[in-house]
Amino acid sequence: MIRKTLAASLFVLTAAGFAGTAFAAAEPVAQRYVDAVDWPAHEEGMSRFFAAEAKLVAGFDAVCGDTFCEGEYPNLRAMELRCSVDATKSTLKQCRWTFAGSTASVNNKTGAVTTTAKLFKCKLMLAKNTPIESFYEMVNGEDPLNAKLPMSRHSVYDSINGCL
């Protein structure tokens, strides 16, 4: 009986020792691609990125009534801009800007309201390896919606015009 208890104790201690070593050796692995709000570190880019998004939304809102909002979905709204950053190079990999729009009508015989809604997922025409700092400089310029994206012949307006 003592041998079994001793053997079981040694097994548990050995297993615990190996497990502790395995967990101690595991270090967090840096992710290659991160959300722009998490660049250069977790949530450190949040205020800067959201300020850039707000400037682009203001530009969109200024032109919407004369352009995009005259079509099938007259109430288009900018929903969310998201960009991925290659953390090893500090460059943008991809940006998508999401918009939503709807239209509604009332049946004058039944009173029923019919709605149609659509979600648009617009990919910005970024040049390969666009430095994120250059993107922020462009957005902080005079007219970020129409300014050429860094290292590109296209603007944010061009990107969403082909999408909406």
N, C-alpha and C positions, 0 to 999 in steps of 0.2 A: 504494500500500500504506500509506503514511504517512497519507494522507487518511482511509482506512477506519479505521485504528487510532485516529486523532484523533477522528473522528466517533463511533466506538463509545465512546471514553472520555468524551466530552462527554455522550453519551446516558446512560451509567451514572451519571455524577456528577449530572446534572440529575434523573434519576429518584430517586436516593438522597436528594437534597436535598428533593424534594417529599414523599417518603415520611417523612423525618424531621420535616418540618413538620406533616404530617398526624398523626403519632403524638404529637408534642409538644403539639399543640393539643387532643388528646382527653383530657379529664379524667374521672375516675370520676363517673358519674351516681348521685346518691343515690336509693335505692329508696324508693318511697312506703310499701309494706307490707313489714314485716320480722317475723321470728319474735320472740316475746317475749324469748327468750334473747339476741337481738341488739339489744335496745332498752335504753338509748338509743344504744349503739354496739355494734359486733361483739363478741359474747360478754360484754358488760358486765352483762347482766341474768340471766346463767346461774344464779348462786347464789340470787338472789332468786326467780326463777321456779321453780326446782327445790324450794326450801323451801316455796313456796306449794303446789306439786303434792303434796309429801309430806304437808302438813297435810290436803289434800283426800282423799288416799289413806287416811290414818289414820281420817278420818271415815267413809269408805266401808267400811273394814274393820270398824269398830265396829258398823255397822248391817247389814252384809251377811247375817249368819247369820239374822236375824229378818225380812229383807225380800227382797232381790233373790236371795239364794242358796238360797231354798227352792223354786225353780221347776225348770224343765227342766235348767238348768245350775247345779248346787249349788256349783261351785268357781269362781265368777266371780272374775276378777282384773283390777284396774285396770292397764292396760298403759302408756298414755302420754297426757298432756295436752299439747296444743299450742294456742297462741293467736297470732293475727296482730295486729300493731300498726300503725296508721296513723301513721307516723313524723312526718308533717306536723302532726298534732294531738295526739299522745301518747294516742290512744284505741284501745280494742280494736275490731277489725273482726269477728273470729270466734274462737271457741274450740271445739275438739272434744276429747272425752275418749274414748279407745278402751279397750274391755274385751274380754276373751276368756273363754270358758267351754267346758267339755267335759263329756261324760258317757261312761261306758264300762260295758260289761257282758261277762260271760263266758258263752259257750255251754256249758252243763253236759254236753252230749253230745260235743262236738268239742274243747272247750278253746280255741276261737277267741275272741279278744278283739275286740269291736266298739266303735269309738269314733265319737262325733259331736262336732264342735266348731263353735263359732260366734264370729264377731267382731262386736262392737257398736261403732258409731261415733256417739257421742252429742254433739249440738250443744248447747252451753250457751245458755240463753235470755237473752242479753245485750241490754240496751237499746242503741239506736243511739248511737254516740259515747260509750261508757262510758269514762271516764278510767281509764287503767291504774293510776294511783295509788289510785283509789277501790277498784278490784278488789283490790289488795294489802292495803289497809286492811281490807276485808271478810274476806279469807282469814286475816288475822292476828287476827281476833276470836275470841270464845268458841267458836262452833260454825259453822265456815265452810261445812259441807255444807248446813246448814239456814238459814243467814242469807240474807236477800234480797240478790240481786245488785244492785249500785249502779244506781239510777234504774229499778228493775224491781220487779214484784210477784212475781217467780219466784226460786227458789233453785237452787243447783246440784243439790240433791236432786230438785227438780221436773223439772229438765232430764234427769237420768238415769232417773228413774222412768218417764217416758214413752218411754224408749228401750230399757231393759233388759227 
